Amino acid sequence: MAEQQQPSTQFLTLEESAKVDAALLHIHEKFLTRLTISSLKLLKHIAQDRGVSVEDLTAEQVISWFEEDGKIRQEQGVDAAFLKW
């Protein structure tokens, strides 16, 4: 895996969250919108880490990235992993 970058503490900025809140969407749609924005940011990170464009990411690369991040979390602790959970 490429050099570790520290993510922001949240995948959704306050401005993005406010825009979602202001949108004329039902609560379930707002949740899905927040999830989608956060997922896009994570996919961009994974693509950069893998040295490919988001469009060229494969399911296998995404799965492999999650396995590697999980292994880092187990071996080095939560603070060393990209995802903090």
C-alpha positions as a LaTeX table, in Angstrom:
\begin{tabular}{lrrr}
\hline
Residue & $x$ (\AA) & $y$ (\AA) & $z$ (\AA) \\
\hline
Met1 & 0.00 & 0.00 & 0.00 \\
Ala2 & 1.25 & 3.51 & $-0.74$ \\
Glu3 & 2.28 & 5.96 & 1.96 \\
Gln4 & $-0.43$ & 6.31 & 4.60 \\
Gln5 & $-2.32$ & 9.59 & 4.67 \\
Gln6 & $-4.29$ & 10.72 & 7.66 \\
Pro7 & $-7.94$ & 11.23 & 6.76 \\
Ser8 & $-9.97$ & 14.07 & 8.10 \\
Thr9 & $-11.91$ & 13.07 & 11.19 \\
Gln10 & $-15.06$ & 13.06 & 9.06 \\
Phe11 & $-15.63$ & 12.06 & 5.46 \\
Leu12 & $-18.29$ & 14.74 & 5.06 \\
Thr13 & $-17.42$ & 18.39 & 5.64 \\
Leu14 & $-19.73$ & 20.64 & 7.60 \\
Glu15 & $-20.47$ & 22.56 & 4.40 \\
Glu16 & $-21.37$ & 19.37 & 2.54 \\
Ser17 & $-23.55$ & 18.22 & 5.40 \\
Ala18 & $-25.34$ & 21.58 & 5.46 \\
Lys19 & $-25.97$ & 21.33 & 1.71 \\
Val20 & $-27.46$ & 17.87 & 2.16 \\
Asp21 & $-29.61$ & 19.15 & 5.03 \\
Ala22 & $-30.86$ & 22.01 & 2.85 \\
Ala23 & $-31.72$ & 19.73 & $-0.06$ \\
Leu24 & $-35.36$ & 18.93 & $-0.66$ \\
Leu25 & $-34.93$ & 15.26 & 0.15 \\
His26 & $-36.60$ & 12.80 & 2.47 \\
Ile27 & $-34.56$ & 11.65 & 5.47 \\
His28 & $-33.67$ & 8.33 & 3.82 \\
Glu29 & $-32.49$ & 10.13 & 0.69 \\
Lys30 & $-30.36$ & 12.46 & 2.81 \\
Phe31 & $-28.75$ & 9.48 & 4.49 \\
Leu32 & $-28.01$ & 7.86 & 1.13 \\
Thr33 & $-26.64$ & 11.15 & $-0.21$ \\
Arg34 & $-24.25$ & 11.48 & 2.74 \\
Leu35 & $-23.19$ & 7.85 & 2.33 \\
Thr36 & $-22.59$ & 8.34 & $-1.39$ \\
Ile37 & $-20.48$ & 11.48 & $-0.93$ \\
Ser38 & $-18.41$ & 9.75 & 1.76 \\
Ser39 & $-18.02$ & 6.65 & $-0.41$ \\
Leu40 & $-16.82$ & 8.76 & $-3.35$ \\
Lys41 & $-14.13$ & 10.32 & $-1.16$ \\
Leu42 & $-13.04$ & 6.89 & 0.06 \\
Leu43 & $-12.97$ & 5.51 & $-3.50$ \\
Lys44 & $-10.80$ & 8.46 & $-4.57$ \\
His45 & $-8.39$ & 7.65 & $-1.73$ \\
Ile46 & $-8.29$ & 3.96 & $-2.65$ \\
Ala47 & $-7.73$ & 4.79 & $-6.33$ \\
Gln48 & $-4.87$ & 7.12 & $-5.46$ \\
Asp49 & $-3.39$ & 4.49 & $-3.15$ \\
Arg50 & $-3.60$ & 1.90 & $-5.93$ \\
Gly51 & $-2.28$ & 4.27 & $-8.60$ \\
Val52 & $-5.36$ & 4.06 & $-10.81$ \\
Ser53 & $-8.29$ & 6.29 & $-11.68$ \\
Val54 & $-11.55$ & 5.81 & $-9.82$ \\
Glu55 & $-13.09$ & 4.62 & $-13.07$ \\
Asp56 & $-10.46$ & 1.87 & $-13.35$ \\
Leu57 & $-10.83$ & 0.58 & $-9.79$ \\
Thr58 & $-11.96$ & $-3.01$ & $-9.63$ \\
Ala59 & $-13.97$ & $-4.73$ & $-6.93$ \\
Glu60 & $-10.90$ & $-6.85$ & $-6.20$ \\
Gln61 & $-8.77$ & $-3.73$ & $-5.60$ \\
Val62 & $-11.35$ & $-2.28$ & $-3.23$ \\
Ile63 & $-11.63$ & $-5.56$ & $-1.31$ \\
Ser64 & $-7.84$ & $-5.87$ & $-1.15$ \\
Trp65 & $-7.53$ & $-2.31$ & 0.14 \\
Phe66 & $-10.06$ & $-2.99$ & 2.93 \\
Glu67 & $-8.21$ & $-6.20$ & 3.85 \\
Glu68 & $-4.92$ & $-4.32$ & 4.05 \\
Asp69 & $-6.39$ & $-1.47$ & 6.08 \\
Gly70 & $-7.96$ & $-4.03$ & 8.45 \\
Lys71 & $-4.61$ & $-5.80$ & 8.81 \\
Ile72 & $-2.91$ & $-2.50$ & 9.63 \\
Arg73 & $-5.61$ & $-1.81$ & 12.24 \\
Gln74 & $-5.08$ & $-5.25$ & 13.83 \\
Glu75 & $-1.28$ & $-5.15$ & 13.79 \\
Gln76 & $-0.56$ & $-1.47$ & 14.42 \\
Gly77 & $-3.72$ & $-0.14$ & 16.01 \\
Val78 & $-6.61$ & 2.06 & 14.95 \\
Asp79 & $-4.48$ & 5.19 & 14.64 \\
Ala80 & $-2.28$ & 3.58 & 11.96 \\
Ala81 & $-5.22$ & 2.56 & 9.77 \\
Phe82 & $-6.97$ & 4.90 & 7.34 \\
Leu83 & $-10.45$ & 4.04 & 8.57 \\
Lys84 & $-10.90$ & 4.85 & 12.26 \\
Trp85 & $-13.38$ & 2.33 & 13.69 \\
\hline
\end{tabular}
